[in-house]
Amino acid sequence: MTTSVPNALARALRDFFTDHLPLLRGVSPHTVHSYRDSLTLLLRFVAVHRDREVATLDICDLTPAEITDFLHHLETDRHNCAATRNVRLAAIHAFFRHVATLHPAELEHCQRVLAVPFKRAHQRTVEYLEYDEMQAVLGAVDRTTADGRRDYALLAAMFNTGARVQEILDVCPRDLQLVRPFQVRLRGKGRKERLCPLWQQTAEVLRLHLSEQGVDAGSAEPFFRNHRGEPLSRFGVRYILGKYCDQARAFAPTLGKKRLHPHSMRHSTAVHLLQAGVDVVTISHWLGHASVTVTNRYATVDLKMKREAIAKAKPIGDAGPVPASWRADASILDWLAKL
């Protein structure tokens, strides 16, 4: 393979992050940061692996073998799951597709990197809150305190909208319409905006929280803040949900068997809408899914609907003959034939 021009890697990285991602593709800052972290980890790994300085690395040093070793390192040394490994590889693939356009001489090298496959990730069961469990969680909030009223407003808004945690944290007072028709503007993946309707109860809770904050309804500052007045973080939301789930176990013991996190609220909204008879297409738009296919998975996780379906279905056939018992003097092939 032709040796890369010195500093070709540095120039490709600079163009990738300053022009290609933000200007040509228009990706969000979150995506830029994710790609940055992935490539930073890769460069550091390759530099240590080759006993070189990061500044001396070039495109030819990022071989498919090095990238495969890096992915193995993520799983074994950093204990990342297959899904995280695939996120890192997606960033590497995106970068090498860009390199292929900048340096045609490296096209073969880029194609071999792009041939490094994604790993099949284990699909965990989708955990969600049943309606009575959600009621127990909200009932555990002490609304006599300012933090409690904020927490109640946050959890109620998340359950109403099914918003991703970052979407709810990005909500500003100007995004809220607390007069009929009640709604909130959410900004999702790929900077796509959508309007989500609010129940009247949710709108009243948000109106109370807005009034208590004493901020202008046209403010562009984050709506949900911690007790220090700073924007609430993703970790803060996880802590708040975990705290009230723990407290609600006394009233809903089933919560103790579930692995819940902020995204579980989004799953809960989807299942609740599905149980209420809302069609999948509407739920897809409600959640801001890029495809209805993504939404269809909720039809497979709702145990209540499965139990109702099996109760309505008429069994076919009978239990059948009892399998032949094993006798010590019988031939195993005869026994198997009688099963």
N, C-alpha and C positions, 0 to 999 in steps of 0.2 A: 504494500500500500504506500502511496505517496506520503512522505512526511509532511505533517501540517506546518503551515507557515507559523513562525513564532508569534505568540500572543493571539492566535486565532481563537482560542478558547475564551480568553478574556473579552475579546471584541464581541464574540457571539453572545456571551452572557450579558454584557452591557446592552446590546441591541435587543436581546430577548426581554429584559426587564424594563427598559426605559421606553422602547418603541412598540415592539411586537405585542406584548400582553396588554398594556394599558391603552395604547392608541389604536392599533389595528384590530385587536380582538375585543377590546373594551371590557376586559374582565374586571371583577371587583377587587378592591384592595385585599380582601380576605384570600382570594385565589392567588394573587401575587405573593402574599406572605407564605402561603402553603407551598407554592413552587419554590420560593426562596429557601425555605427550611429544608426541603427535600434535596435540593442541589447542594446546599451547604453541607449537609450530612454526607452526601456522596463524595464531594471533593475532599473533605477531611478524612474519610475512610481510605480513599485511594492514596492520598498523600502519606498516611501512616503505613499503609500496605506496601508502598513502593519506597518508603524511607526517603521521601522527597518533601520539599516545601510546596505548599499549595500554589504559590506564585509561579512555580516552574512547570506545572502540569499543562498539558495541551490536549487537544481533542483526541489524538491517537492513544492517549493514556487511559481514556475512559472506554475500555474494551468491554465486549459482552461478558467476558469471564470476570472482569472486575465488578461489573454491575450485578452479576449473579451472586458473587461472593458478598457484595454489599447487601443484597436482599436477604441472603442467609444470615448475615450479621444482624440485621434488624430483628429477625425472628428469634435467634438464639441468644444474642448478647443483650439486645435492648428489649426483648420479650414483647415485641409488637405482634399483633394478630395479623392474619392474612389480609384482612381488609385494609389495615394501615400500610402493610407492605404494598398492596396494589395502588394505594394513593400515591406513595412515593414513586412507584414505577410509572404511573400515569404522568407525573411531572417530568420524569426523565424522558419519556417518549415524546412529550410535547416539545421539550428543548431540542431533541435530536431531529424532529421534523423541521424545526426552524433552522438548525445547522445545515440540513440537507439543501435548503433553499439558498443559504448564504455561501456554502462551499460545495459546489457540485462535485469537486474532486473527491470529497469524502462521502459521496452518496452510498457506495457499497458498505462502508463502515457504519453509516447511519442505519441502513437497512438491516444489518446484522443486530444492531442494538434494538431496533424496533421489533425484531423477531423474538426478543426475550419475552416469554409469555407471562400473563397474569396468572395468579394462583387461585384455584377454586376456594372461595371463602366459606367457612361454616355458617349456615343460616340459622341464627338463634330464633327461638320463639319470640314473637312480638308480644311484649308485655304491655298491658294497658290497665287502666282503672275502670272497674265497673261503676255504674252510676251511683250505687249506694256507697262504694268506696270513695268516690269523689266527694260525695256529700259529707262523709266522715272526715275527710282531709280538710275541707272548707270549715266544717264545724269545729275543728281543733284550733282554729286561728282565734287568738284573743284580740277582738276588734275594739277593745277599750284603750289600746295603745296606738300611737301613730305608726309604729313599725308593723303592728298587726293589721291595721287598716290597709297599709301599703301591700302587705303580703297577700291579703284577701283579694285586693284589686288585681294584683299580678296573676294569681292562680285562676281567678274567675275569667280574666281576659284570655289567658292561655287556653283554658278549656273551651271557651266560647269560640275562639278564632282558629284553634288548631295551629297556631303560628309556631314556626321554628323559634328556638330560644333567642337567636340573634335578631330575628324579625321583631320579636316583642320588645327586645332591649333597644332597638333602633326607633321605636315609636316615639314621636314628639307630640306635644299638645296640639299642634296644628294638624296632625294626622287624624285627630279624633273629631267626629261629628256627633255631638251628644244631644242633638235635637232630631226629631223624626225627619227622614229615616235614619236610625242610629247605625253608624258604621265606622270603620277604622281603615286607614290606608296602610298596607303592609308592603315592604320592599323585600322581595325574595331573591332566590338565586338568579344570577345573570342580570341583576338590577331590574328584574321584572316587578312591576307594581300590580297590586290587586286590591279591590275593595272588599272587605269582609263585613257582613251585617252583624250587629250586636243585639243581644236580647235586651229588653228594657231594664231588667235587673242589673245586667252588666254595665249598661250605660249610666245608671244611677250611681253605682259603686265607683265608676271612673270619674263621674262628675264630682262626687264628694272628695275623692282623692285630689283632683285637680284644684278644687277650691281650698283644700287644706294646705296644699303646697304654696298657694298664693302666687302662681305664675300666670303669665298672660296666655290666653288660649291660642294665640298665634305664634307662640314660642317654638323655635327649632331645636331646643335643647332636649336631651333624652328625658322621657316622662318618668321612668322608674329609677329612683336613686336610693343609695344606702343612707344610713343614719348620719353620715358625715356630709351628705349633700353631693356625693360623687355618683356618676352613672353606675348603676348596678352591673355587675359582671356575670358571665356565664357561671362561674363558680359560686357566686352569690345565689343565683337562681337554684342551682343544684342543692346548696345548703338549705335554702328555705323549703324546698319541696321535701327533702329528706327529713328535716326536722318535724314537719307536720305529718308526714307519713308515719314516723315513729310514734307520735302522740296519738294518731288515729287508730293504731293497732288495737287499742283497748275496746274500740267500738266495731272495728272491722278486722278481725284476726287474719283474714286472708291476705292482708297487705304484707304480713311477715314472710310470706312465701314468694313474693315477687321481687324481681330485680328492677327497680324503678329509677328513672332519670328524667330530666326535663323533656326529652323527646317522647317519653311515655304519655305526656299530656296530649301531644299531637295524635298519637295512636288512639288515645281515649276519645278524642273528639270524633275521629273518623268512625270508630265503632259505634259511638252513641248516635251519630247521624244515620248510620246504616241500619241500626235497630229501629230508628224512628221512621224508616221507610223512604229515606231520601235516596234518590238514584245515584249510581256510581259516578256518572258524568258531573253532576252537581257537586258531589263531594270532592272530585278531582279539582274543579275550579276553586272550591272553598279552600282547599289546602295548598293550591298553587303548584300542583303536580304538572310536570311537563307532558306526561302521558297517562291515559286512563289505565294502562297496564300496571302502573305503579300502585294505583288505588285499588285494583282488583284483589290485591293480596289481603285486604282487610275482610273480604268476604270469606276467606279461608281461616281466619283466626278467631272469629266470634263464636265461642263455645255455646252461648245461649241459643243462637240461631241454629247451630248444629243439633243441639238437643231437641229443639222444637221440631226440626226437620225429621229426625229419626223417630220421634213420637208420632208424627203424622203418617210416616211411611208404613205400609203393610209388609210384614215379613214375607219372604218367598221361600217355599219349601219347608222342610222340617229339620230336625236336628241331625237326621241321617243315622245310619247304623253305627253301633259302638265299634271302635277299632278292635281288630282281632288282638287277643291277649297273647303275650309272649310265652311260649313253652320251651323249656330247656332242650327238648328232643326235636324241636321243629327246625327246619331249614330256614335260614335268615331270608333267602329269596322267596320261599313260600310265605313267610310272615309278611314280607314287604308287599307281596302281590295281593294279600288280603286286606291291606289297609284301605 
